[in-house]
């Protein structure tokens, strides 16, 4: 049969087929260029920040967090638009019947297990890999304080948990698996890109964040959705930002 006359797969069939692309290869190339730009920006800021260079006023920090929240959701919009052109939806990353009590309980359980594993790895890392003071984080110059500051940080943490799981463990991981035909390679690749995008935190932090991405990537691949990863990611960011971990 002529290739041009072959009918397109129904949307449900494409979603079920791990070899089906989520978006065009051009869209993925643009996505990777965005990652490269973030990586270069991160590398330029790594180790070059100090308390004196941090935003001197709380209002400036709040504006920064608000700006980052917008960027997170714009990235999701970019992914969603590319997928729609391919007849796909980001809802595929969440699976079916995700709002039932049993599904929520299961997601929370797996999120807690992932949190415990990552926390254990972080604890072991602090014992096995002694290191000095990490570079100042320009995105978190101080622990958020006050009702407004904590509220905005919670909004940023939840946004990061949702958006970054959609972008990295949802879109990028599945798209790379479809392109390469190698799901394990896709898990490793998305984790590396996720880690180096945080280059402003220093080499040691990047290595840990790559491991973090590997854990959540493996969890997403095993469960077939990103729901537990969202819970874990959001809670981790909240507690880390507030100085609890």
C-alpha positions in Angstrom: 0.0 0.0 0.0 1.2 3.5 -0.8 2.5 5.2 2.3 0.5 8.3 1.6 -2.7 6.4 1.5 -2.1 4.7 4.9 -4.7 6.1 7.3 -3.4 7.8 10.4 -3.6 5.9 13.6 -6.5 6.9 15.9 -5.4 9.1 18.8 -6.0 6.4 21.4 -3.8 4.0 19.4 -1.0 6.5 19.1 -1.1 7.2 22.8 -0.8 3.5 23.6 2.0 2.9 21.1 5.4 3.8 22.9 7.0 4.2 19.4 4.6 7.0 18.4 6.1 10.5 18.6 4.6 12.9 21.0 5.5 15.9 18.8 7.5 16.6 15.7 11.3 16.1 15.6 11.6 19.8 14.9 9.7 20.6 18.1 12.0 18.3 20.1 15.0 20.1 18.5 13.7 23.5 19.6 13.1 22.0 23.1 16.7 20.8 23.3 17.9 24.2 22.2 15.9 25.8 25.0 17.6 23.3 27.4 21.0 24.3 26.0 20.2 28.0 26.5 19.2 27.3 30.1 22.4 25.2 30.6 24.7 27.9 29.3 22.9 30.5 31.4 23.3 28.2 34.4 27.0 27.6 33.8 27.6 31.3 33.5 26.0 31.9 36.9 27.6 28.9 38.6 29.9 30.0 41.4 29.6 33.6 40.5 26.9 34.7 42.9 27.1 36.0 46.4 24.9 37.3 49.1 25.9 40.8 48.0 24.6 40.1 44.5 21.3 38.6 45.7 18.1 40.6 45.4 18.4 43.0 48.3 14.7 43.4 49.0 12.0 40.8 49.7 9.8 42.4 47.0 12.4 41.7 44.3 12.6 38.1 45.4 8.9 37.8 45.2 8.9 39.2 41.6 11.6 36.8 40.7 9.6 33.8 42.0 6.5 35.1 40.2 8.5 35.4 37.0 9.8 31.8 37.4 6.2 30.5 37.9 5.2 32.1 34.6 8.2 30.6 32.8 7.4 27.1 34.2 3.9 27.2 32.8 5.0 28.7 29.5 7.3 25.7 29.0 4.3 23.4 29.6 2.3 25.5 27.0 5.2 25.0 24.5 5.1 21.2 25.1 1.3 21.1 24.9 1.1 23.0 21.6 3.7 20.8 20.0 1.8 17.7 21.1 -1.5 19.0 19.9 -0.1 19.3 16.4 0.7 15.6 16.6 -2.8 14.8 17.9 -1.5 14.2 21.4 -2.4 15.6 24.8 -0.4 16.1 28.0 -3.2 14.4 29.9 -1.6 11.1 28.6 1.1 11.6 31.2 -1.4 11.3 34.1 -3.0 8.1 33.1 -6.6 7.1 33.6 -8.8 7.4 36.7 -6.1 9.4 38.5 -8.6 11.2 40.8 -10.1 8.2 42.5 -9.3 7.7 46.2 -7.4 4.5 45.6 -5.3 6.1 42.8 -4.5 9.1 45.0 -3.5 6.8 47.9 -1.3 4.8 45.6 0.3 7.9 44.2 1.0 9.3 47.7 2.5 5.9 48.8 4.9 5.8 45.8 5.8 9.5 46.2 6.7 8.8 49.9 8.9 5.8 48.9 10.6 7.9 46.2 11.1 10.7 48.7 12.6 8.3 51.2 14.9 6.8 48.6 16.1 10.2 47.4 16.6 11.5 51.0 18.6 8.4 51.8 20.8 9.0 48.8 21.3 12.6 49.8 22.2 11.5 53.3 24.7 8.9 52.0 26.1 11.5 49.6 26.8 13.9 52.5 28.7 11.2 54.3 30.6 9.7 51.3 31.3 12.8 49.3 32.5 15.5 51.7 32.4 19.0 50.1 32.6 22.6 51.1 30.0 25.2 51.1 27.8 25.1 48.0 27.7 28.2 45.8 25.0 30.7 46.7 21.8 29.9 44.8 20.6 33.0 43.0 17.1 31.6 42.8 16.9 31.0 46.6 19.1 33.7 48.2 17.3 33.2 51.6 14.6 31.1 53.2 11.2 32.6 52.3 9.7 34.4 55.2 6.3 35.9 56.0 2.9 34.9 54.8 3.4 36.3 51.3 6.9 35.0 50.9 6.0 31.5 52.0 2.8 31.5 49.8 4.7 32.5 46.7 7.4 29.9 47.4 4.6 27.3 47.8 3.2 28.4 44.4 6.7 28.1 42.8 7.3 24.7 44.3 4.0 23.3 43.2 4.4 24.8 39.7 7.9 23.2 39.5 6.6 19.9 40.6 3.8 19.9 38.0 5.6 21.6 35.1 9.0 20.0 35.3 7.5 16.5 35.6 5.4 17.2 32.6 8.3 18.6 30.7 11.1 16.1 31.6 9.5 12.8 32.8 6.4 13.2 30.7 7.3 14.8 27.4 11.1 14.5 27.0 11.5 11.0 28.4 8.7 9.5 26.3 9.7 11.5 23.2 13.4 10.4 23.4 12.2 6.8 24.0 10.1 7.0 20.9 12.9 8.5 18.8 15.7 6.2 20.0 13.6 3.1 20.7 15.6 2.8 24.0 13.5 3.7 27.1 16.5 3.3 29.4 18.6 5.7 27.4 15.7 8.1 27.5 15.6 8.0 31.3 19.3 8.7 31.5 19.2 11.5 28.9 16.4 13.4 30.5 18.0 13.1 33.9 21.3 14.6 32.6 19.5 17.5 30.9 17.4 18.0 34.1 20.6 18.1 36.1 22.8 20.4 34.0 19.9 22.9 33.8 20.6 23.5 37.5 24.2 24.3 36.9 24.0 27.5 38.9 23.9 25.4 42.0 27.4 24.0 41.4 28.8 20.7 40.1 28.0 18.7 43.2 24.4 19.7 43.1 24.1 18.9 39.4 25.3 15.4 40.1 22.8 14.9 42.8 20.0 16.4 40.7 20.9 13.9 37.8 20.4 11.1 40.3 17.2 12.7 41.4 16.0 12.7 37.8 17.0 9.1 37.4 14.8 8.1 40.3 11.8 10.0 39.2 12.3 8.9 35.6 12.5 5.3 36.6 9.3 5.7 38.7 7.5 7.4 35.8 8.5 4.6 33.4 7.6 1.8 35.8 4.2 3.3 36.7 3.3 4.6 33.3 2.5 8.1 34.6 4.0 11.1 36.4 1.6 11.5 39.2 3.7 10.2 42.1 6.7 12.2 40.8 4.7 15.4 40.9 3.8 14.8 44.6 7.4 14.0 45.5 8.9 16.8 43.5 6.6 19.5 44.9 7.0 18.4 48.5 10.8 18.1 48.1 11.0 21.7 46.8 8.7 23.1 49.4 10.7 21.5 52.3 14.1 22.3 50.8 13.1 25.9 50.2 11.9 26.3 53.7 15.1 24.9 55.1 13.8 21.5 56.4 16.0 19.4 54.1 
